[in-house]
Amino acid sequence: MTDPVVRMLQTTERLRRTLESGVTSARDLGALPAGFRDAVATGLLVGPRLQVAVGIISHTGGHADSTLPGGMDLGFDFCALADDVREARKAARLMLRAGADVIKICTTGGISSATDDPDDEDLLDEEIAAIVDEARRHGGRPVAAHAQGRAGILAAIRGGVRSVEHGFGIDDEGCDLLGERGAFLVPTLSTMVAPLDPGTIPPWRYEKKLRWRDRTRHNIAAAIERKVNIATGTDAGIAPHGENLTELSCLVELGMSPMDAIRAATSNSARLMGVDDRLGTLRPGMLADLVICVEDPLRDIEVLSKPENVVVVAQQGVLRKDTLPVVAQHIQEGPHD
């Protein structure tokens, strides 16, 4: 609801902050136009390489319906509603026409939407299958599913999505299906572990978040123990932009080793994005993306949560951030201060 020019300038600043926090490639599964991806790719903007969904597809009254409880429609142009198979295919085609690299769908309601619940199911099985088929027919593009409750998680995986976003209600059956289909879980824990303040959010949202917080911790901890494919995502900017690597601490808190959390953010995320032939690992022949922080994250993963601790960010061999000399000088001078 911000002025479009201001919003564009805010977005460029968020891209820069995200890159300088140590994220050199990212998916945007919400409202980011493809032009930002192209501007980064051509050097007009500095930011992470981007894969964009352009918009979100759900049914009327679902998670992507921008109608408020009082009946006012906010008219968000990135929200597409589909209520049968034909409309689902058309919605996917509209996203593809707008330049989508990945199609984003909703198979459940959500915590941040006023008129539904995470346990509510959204798109029908045949609608999910139709969208996955459209994505396949157009360059084999992946489909990512906003899926929080159990039923919608299972429907998404059975329908052929590449990733389950959030997955708060995942159970053993969901973990088994992820393994069978080679799909990924992206838990977005950053949005669930932040302190709750009933004075800053609507009562309905506070109630849902309170109800789902402990369930999420239990279910994602179990999925981590099951060693399912996990990639990292933060749901920025519900979680703050530029503090994306806090997600790694959340994963470690629920039982993942620091090294596995780093792999989730690097090699596993590269696999999810389909770029693991050139990104996600440090070895000969790969693009030279490199992050250096002031302390050893294998000893304290929290060090990555603060962007100021990330002192070097190289993107394809180009230094995008370099505060290392300043840090070295500060360390050298520290004992004398």
Residue pairs with C-beta under 8 A, 6 or more apart in sequence:
1 74
2 10
11 32
11 36
12 45
12 47
14 236
14 237
14 241
14 242
15 36
15 40
15 45
15 46
15 47
15 48
16 46
16 47
17 241
17 242
17 307
18 26
18 47
18 48
18 236
18 241
18 242
18 244
19 46
19 47
19 48
19 313
19 315
19 320
19 321
20 242
20 307
20 310
20 313
20 320
20 321
21 242
21 243
21 244
21 245
21 307
21 310
22 244
22 245
22 291
22 293
22 304
22 307
22 310
22 313
23 48
23 244
23 245
24 48
24 49
24 279
24 289
24 291
24 313
24 315
24 320
25 48
25 49
25 50
25 51
25 269
25 270
25 273
25 275
25 279
25 289
26 48
26 49
26 50
26 51
26 244
27 50
27 51
27 52
27 53
27 101
27 102
27 144
27 233
27 273
28 36
28 50
28 51
28 52
28 53
29 53
29 56
29 102
29 104
29 144
29 146
29 165
29 233
30 53
30 55
30 56
30 78
30 104
31 54
31 55
31 56
31 76
31 78
32 50
32 52
32 54
33 52
33 54
33 98
33 99
34 52
34 54
34 98
34 99
34 100
34 101
35 99
36 45
36 47
36 50
36 52
37 49
37 50
37 51
37 52
37 99
37 101
38 99
39 45
40 46
40 47
40 48
40 49
40 50
41 49
41 50
46 320
48 315
49 315
51 101
51 102
51 273
52 99
52 100
52 101
52 102
53 95
53 100
53 101
53 102
53 103
53 104
53 144
54 78
54 95
54 98
54 99
54 100
55 64
55 77
55 78
55 79
55 80
55 94
55 95
55 98
55 100
55 104
56 63
56 64
56 78
56 79
56 80
56 104
56 105
56 106
56 146
57 64
57 80
57 81
57 82
57 88
57 91
57 92
57 95
57 103
57 104
57 105
57 106
57 123
57 131
58 64
58 65
58 79
58 80
58 81
58 82
58 105
58 106
58 122
58 123
58 146
59 65
59 81
59 82
59 83
59 106
59 122
59 123
59 124
59 127
60 81
60 83
61 67
61 115
61 116
62 81
62 106
62 109
62 113
62 116
62 120
62 122
62 123
63 106
63 108
63 109
63 110
63 113
63 116
63 122
63 146
64 79
64 80
64 81
64 106
65 79
65 81
65 113
65 115
66 73
66 74
66 75
66 76
66 79
67 73
67 74
67 115
68 74
68 114
69 114
69 115
80 91
80 94
80 95
81 87
81 91
82 88
82 90
82 91
82 123
82 127
84 127
85 126
85 127
85 130
88 123
88 127
88 128
88 130
88 131
89 130
89 131
89 133
89 134
91 131
92 103
92 130
92 131
92 134
92 135
93 134
95 103
95 104
96 103
96 134
96 135
96 138
96 141
100 141
101 141
102 135
102 141
102 142
102 143
102 144
102 162
103 131
103 134
103 135
103 141
103 142
103 143
103 144
104 143
104 144
104 145
104 146
105 122
105 123
105 128
105 131
105 143
105 144
105 145
105 146
105 156
105 161
106 122
106 123
106 145
106 146
106 147
106 152
107 121
107 122
107 123
107 128
107 145
107 146
107 147
107 152
107 153
107 155
107 156
107 159
107 161
108 118
108 119
108 120
108 121
108 122
108 146
108 147
108 148
108 149
108 151
108 152
108 153
109 115
109 116
109 117
109 118
109 119
109 120
109 122
109 148
109 149
110 116
110 118
110 146
110 148
111 118
111 148
111 191
111 205
111 208
111 209
111 212
112 205
112 238
114 202
114 204
114 205
116 122
117 149
117 208
118 148
118 149
118 168
118 169
118 208
118 212
119 148
119 149
119 150
119 151
119 169
120 149
120 152
121 149
121 151
121 152
121 155
122 152
123 131
123 155
125 155
125 158
125 159
128 145
128 155
128 156
128 159
128 160
128 161
129 159
129 160
131 143
132 143
132 159
132 160
132 161
135 141
135 142
135 143
142 161
142 162
142 163
142 272
142 274
143 159
143 160
143 161
143 162
144 161
144 162
144 163
144 165
144 186
145 152
145 153
145 156
145 159
145 161
145 163
145 164
145 165
146 165
146 166
147 153
147 155
147 156
147 164
147 165
147 166
147 167
148 166
148 167
148 168
148 169
148 212
149 168
149 169
150 169
150 170
150 171
150 174
153 164
153 167
153 169
153 170
153 174
154 173
154 174
154 177
156 164
157 164
157 174
157 177
157 178
157 181
157 183
158 177
160 181
161 183
162 183
162 184
162 272
163 183
163 184
163 185
163 186
163 231
163 272
164 170
164 174
164 178
164 183
164 184
164 185
164 186
165 186
165 188
165 233
165 235
166 186
166 187
166 188
166 235
167 174
167 185
167 186
167 187
167 219
167 220
167 223
168 187
168 192
168 212
168 215
168 216
168 219
168 220
169 215
169 219
170 178
170 185
170 219
170 220
170 222
170 223
171 219
171 222
172 222
172 226
174 223
175 222
175 223
175 226
175 228
177 183
178 184
178 185
178 228
178 229
179 228
179 229
182 229
183 229
184 229
184 230
184 231
184 268
184 271
184 272
185 223
185 228
185 229
185 230
185 231
186 230
186 231
186 232
186 233
186 272
187 216
187 220
187 223
187 230
187 233
187 250
187 251
188 233
188 234
188 235
188 239
188 247
189 216
189 220
189 247
189 250
189 251
189 254
190 234
190 235
190 239
190 243
190 244
190 246
190 247
190 250
191 234
191 235
191 238
191 239
192 209
192 212
192 213
192 216
192 217
193 213
193 217
193 250
193 253
194 239
196 206
196 209
196 210
196 213
198 206
201 209
217 254
220 254
221 254
221 255
223 230
224 230
224 251
224 254
224 255
224 256
225 255
229 268
229 271
229 272
230 251
230 256
230 264
230 268
231 264
231 265
231 268
231 269
231 271
231 272
232 244
232 247
232 248
232 251
232 261
232 264
232 265
232 268
232 269
233 247
234 244
234 246
234 247
236 244
239 246
239 247
242 307
243 305
243 306
243 307
245 265
245 304
245 305
245 310
246 304
246 305
247 265
248 258
248 261
248 262
248 264
248 265
248 297
248 301
248 304
248 305
249 261
249 301
249 302
249 304
249 305
251 260
251 261
251 264
252 258
252 261
252 301
256 264
258 297
258 298
258 299
258 301
259 298
261 301
262 297
262 298
266 280
266 281
267 276
267 280
267 281
268 280
269 280
270 276
270 279
270 280
270 281
271 280
273 279
278 286
278 287
279 286
279 287
279 289
280 286
282 290
287 316
287 317
288 314
288 316
288 317
289 314
289 315
289 316
290 312
290 313
290 314
291 310
291 312
291 313
291 314
292 310
292 311
292 312
292 324
293 303
293 304
293 309
293 310
293 311
294 303
294 309
294 311
294 327
295 303
295 309
296 303
297 303
297 304
303 309
304 310
308 323
310 321
311 321
311 322
311 323
311 324
311 327
312 319
312 321
312 322
312 323
312 324
313 319
313 320
313 321
313 322
314 320
